[in-house]
Amino acid sequence: MTLRLERNGAVATLLIDRPDRHNAMTQAMWELLPELVGQAMADDAVRVLILTSAAPGLFCAGADIHEFASHSGEEDWRIANQAAIRSTQYALAHAEKPVIAAIDGDAVGGGCGLAIACDLRIASPKARLGITPAKLGIVYSLFDTKLLVDLVGPARAKRILFTGALHDANDALSIGLIDEIAPDPLLAAQAMAGVMAANAQHSIRSSKAIIRRILDGQADDDATTLGLFRDAFTLPDFKEGVQAFREKRRPRF
């Protein structure tokens, strides 16, 4: 299997496992990945999802260019490929629970697209990130491009797209393309996931939903967001949080 989902308590890990091709994504992989994200989101025991490579020293080289080239003349395939890639990025970006990318190698093209669709990115010092349509003569979709602009801003997004350059970990950190550099990004992601998993899940998921609304253009509260604020005071997480505070102990959410 080139993709698989593993669960360990409150943390699930989605592993890309095609090391002989540097984890390049085939059409079948693009189609499967949203299903695995959906399984993690539907599992009540899972609180955080980590996306990473099954083999060390890798993340994802992007779309399988050999497959893409062999089908580029087929309009139906191009339409299906675009839909599958969008579905994958949408599933990651709109996942109800936090998603962390652990990047221990190159995240290029569609591989970088996977990473930027996650909530947070932790990379090793040897990681390189880049989005390279300008070197292939292709154009990325608006949704794909918006994820990049939301993350690094329009000027830096233009730099990344116009140059097609690969950015080392330090440069990626300086421009906001990643959030942290760690010697072992998976270990760091697991530690971060553990902290998230111990916190109030209603708070985390509501915060993520509100941030997504802001990124999608909403600028003021509506009935749904106001309800999230009001209803939180009636839920078990709030009662446990207050009780733990009064008893000077860690809450058990």
C-alpha positions as MATLAB code, in Angstrom:
seq = 'MTLRLERNGAVATLLIDRPDRHNAMTQAMWELLPELVGQAMADDAVRVLILTSAAPGLFCAGADIHEFASHSGEEDWRIANQAAIRSTQYALAHAEKPVIAAIDGDAVGGGCGLAIACDLRIASPKARLGITPAKLGIVYSLFDTKLLVDLVGPARAKRILFTGALHDANDALSIGLIDEIAPDPLLAAQAMAGVMAANAQHSIRSSKAIIRRILDGQADDDATTLGLFRDAFTLPDFKEGVQAFREKRRPRF';
ca = [
       0.000    0.000    0.000;
       1.293    3.440   -0.899;
      -0.851    5.156    1.746;
      -1.964    3.882    5.103;
      -3.538    5.174    8.290;
      -2.197    4.086   11.660;
      -3.764    4.890   15.020;
      -2.010    5.158   18.378;
      -4.393    6.336   21.060;
      -5.577    9.875   20.354;
      -3.120   10.416   17.491;
      -3.492    8.997   13.983;
      -0.678    9.033   11.437;
      -1.265    9.073    7.690;
       1.826    7.591    6.056;
       2.918    8.128    2.463;
       4.817    4.993    1.492;
       6.263    5.044   -2.010;
       9.951    5.575   -1.287;
      11.180    4.243   -4.633;
       9.489    7.253   -6.268;
      10.244    9.714   -3.452;
       6.596    9.387   -2.398;
       5.339   10.893   -5.666;
       1.533   10.831   -5.727;
      -0.339    8.836   -8.349;
      -3.952    9.419   -9.296;
      -4.959    6.455   -7.146;
      -3.131    7.973   -4.156;
      -4.791   11.371   -4.626;
      -8.137    9.601   -4.674;
      -7.417    7.496   -1.587;
      -5.934   10.158    0.681;
      -9.229   12.033    1.367;
     -10.834    8.730    2.351;
      -8.116    8.098    4.935;
      -8.439   11.641    6.284;
     -12.170   11.018    6.561;
     -11.567    7.824    8.520;
      -9.391    9.696   11.015;
     -11.984   12.432   11.387;
     -14.780    9.886   11.910;
     -12.861    7.981   14.612;
     -13.967    9.389   17.976;
     -10.757    8.168   19.612;
      -8.571   10.238   17.270;
      -7.946   13.858   18.254;
      -5.012   14.812   16.018;
      -3.777   13.625   12.606;
      -0.126   13.661   11.497;
       0.797   13.491    7.804;
       4.297   12.181    7.097;
       6.438    9.740    5.129;
       6.669    6.087    6.114;
      10.359    6.137    5.151;
      12.756    8.552    6.861;
      14.399   11.322    4.872;
      11.357   11.890    2.655;
       8.081   13.728    2.542;
       6.574   13.945   -0.949;
       8.010   14.829   -4.357;
       4.578   15.891   -5.595;
       2.530   14.421   -8.404;
       3.967   11.520  -10.361;
       5.225   13.422  -13.411;
       5.629   10.222  -15.466;
       1.964    9.378  -14.956;
       0.947   12.967  -15.587;
       2.925   13.141  -18.833;
       1.503    9.858  -20.112;
      -2.088   11.071  -19.588;
      -1.665   14.786  -20.339;
      -3.419   14.468  -23.684;
      -6.543   12.958  -22.107;
      -9.016   15.647  -21.071;
     -11.098   13.301  -18.923;
      -7.996   12.236  -17.007;
      -6.901   15.854  -16.502;
     -10.310   16.731  -15.107;
     -10.293   13.711  -12.797;
      -6.735   14.453  -11.666;
      -7.535   18.063  -10.845;
     -10.627   16.995   -8.917;
      -8.695   14.393   -6.926;
      -5.931   16.832   -5.982;
      -8.478   19.448   -4.934;
     -10.386   16.853   -2.912;
      -7.181   15.888   -1.093;
      -6.209   19.458   -0.226;
      -9.773   20.340    0.726;
      -9.981   17.322    3.033;
      -6.798   18.347    4.835;
      -7.578   22.069    4.995;
     -11.160   21.553    6.175;
     -10.532   18.597    8.481;
     -12.422   19.026   11.737;
      -9.411   18.031   13.847;
      -5.859   19.448   13.808;
      -3.536   18.118   11.096;
       0.263   18.392   11.428;
       2.728   17.762    8.604;
       6.055   16.202    9.662;
       8.503   16.911    6.819;
      11.795   15.006    6.778;
      12.946   15.697    3.235;
      11.725   17.384    0.066;
       8.169   18.695   -0.152;
       7.945   19.816   -3.752;
       5.035   20.774   -6.005;
       2.005   18.787   -4.936;
       4.013   17.571   -1.940;
       4.339   21.139   -0.738;
       0.650   21.506   -1.542;
      -0.086   18.687    0.897;
       1.998   20.375    3.584;
       0.413   23.810    3.230;
      -3.065   22.281    3.438;
      -2.212   21.067    6.948;
      -2.646   23.272   10.010;
       1.016   23.214   11.038;
       4.301   22.116    9.485;
       7.364   20.801   11.334;
      10.435   20.153    9.185;
      13.880   18.676    9.653;
      16.989   20.792    8.928;
      17.456   18.890    5.652;
      13.936   19.595    4.386;
      13.407   21.597    1.218;
      10.100   23.072    0.108;
       9.052   24.504   -3.212;
       6.150   24.851   -5.624;
       7.389   24.526   -9.165;
       4.681   25.055  -11.831;
       6.881   27.668  -13.533;
       9.456   24.956  -14.221;
       6.887   22.592  -15.718;
       4.699   24.964  -17.689;
       1.597   24.210  -15.622;
      -0.789   26.356  -13.581;
      -2.005   25.673  -10.063;
      -5.673   26.101   -9.168;
      -7.040   29.091   -7.264;
      -7.794   26.956   -4.203;
      -4.245   25.575   -4.182;
      -2.770   29.041   -4.644;
      -5.004   30.557   -1.962;
      -3.654   28.087    0.592;
      -0.171   29.421   -0.152;
      -1.224   33.088   -0.081;
      -3.079   32.573    3.198;
       0.060   31.058    4.693;
       2.864   33.360    3.526;
       1.128   36.412    2.034;
       0.833   37.489   -1.608;
       4.356   38.836   -2.150;
       6.073   35.742   -0.782;
       3.625   33.503   -2.655;
       4.644   35.283   -5.859;
       8.310   34.732   -5.045;
       7.725   31.037   -4.460;
       5.642   30.547   -7.623;
       7.524   32.829   -9.995;
      10.997   31.474   -9.153;
      10.055   27.823   -8.634;
      12.971   27.727   -6.191;
      13.490   25.153   -3.467;
      13.705   26.751   -0.031;
      15.815   25.156    2.679;
      14.398   24.763    6.165;
      15.798   28.029    7.498;
      14.469   30.058    4.572;
      11.121   28.255    4.750;
      10.870   29.120    8.436;
      11.771   32.768    7.839;
       8.996   33.234    5.263;
       6.367   31.289    7.212;
       6.254   28.268    4.934;
       6.971   26.034    7.941;
       6.365   26.626   11.648;
       9.237   24.786   13.321;
      12.548   23.063   12.592;
      13.268   19.907   14.590;
      15.950   17.191   14.257;
      13.187   14.580   14.251;
      10.041   16.230   12.856;
       7.835   13.195   13.490;
       8.862   13.049   17.142;
       8.242   16.786   17.463;
       4.863   16.429   15.748;
       3.907   13.607   18.100;
       4.846   15.754   21.101;
       2.785   18.652   19.781;
      -0.113   16.327   19.002;
       0.024   15.027   22.571;
      -0.377   18.551   23.931;
      -3.296   19.213   21.592;
      -4.947   15.897   22.420;
      -4.882   16.714   26.142;
      -6.731   20.015   25.671;
     -10.438   20.679   25.302;
     -11.438   19.335   21.916;
     -14.524   21.509   21.588;
     -12.320   24.578   22.007;
      -9.755   23.380   19.462;
     -12.238   22.315   16.808;
     -14.357   25.437   17.222;
     -11.246   27.626   16.964;
     -10.187   25.797   13.797;
     -13.660   26.203   12.303;
     -13.652   29.947   13.068;
     -10.168   30.428   11.598;
     -11.298   28.613    8.453;
     -14.277   30.973    8.173;
     -11.921   33.960    8.461;
      -9.632   32.549    5.762;
     -12.662   31.973    3.561;
     -13.595   35.645    3.833;
     -15.910   35.993    6.823;
     -15.149   39.205    8.738;
     -17.764   39.282   11.492;
     -19.728   36.925   13.709;
     -22.882   35.240   12.586;
     -25.370   33.078   14.444;
     -23.126   30.024   14.188;
     -19.966   31.630   15.561;
     -21.878   33.446   18.300;
     -23.471   30.138   19.211;
     -20.075   28.467   19.500;
     -19.101   31.067   22.108;
     -22.344   30.858   24.111;
     -22.788   27.096   23.996;
     -19.250   26.375   25.231;
     -20.290   27.452   28.737;
     -22.911   24.697   28.863;
     -20.663   21.815   27.767;
     -18.738   19.260   29.871;
     -15.341   20.620   28.772;
     -16.049   23.977   30.429;
     -17.254   22.358   33.634;
     -14.155   20.154   33.787;
     -11.850   23.073   33.007;
     -13.304   25.224   35.784;
     -13.288   22.365   38.278;
      -9.666   21.523   37.474;
      -8.713   25.185   37.896;
     -10.376   25.330   41.304;
      -8.763   22.065   42.386;
      -5.361   23.154   41.013;
      -4.963   20.066   38.844;
      -4.709   19.297   35.156;
      -8.079   19.010   33.424;
      -9.130   15.651   32.055;
     -10.940   16.356   28.837;
];
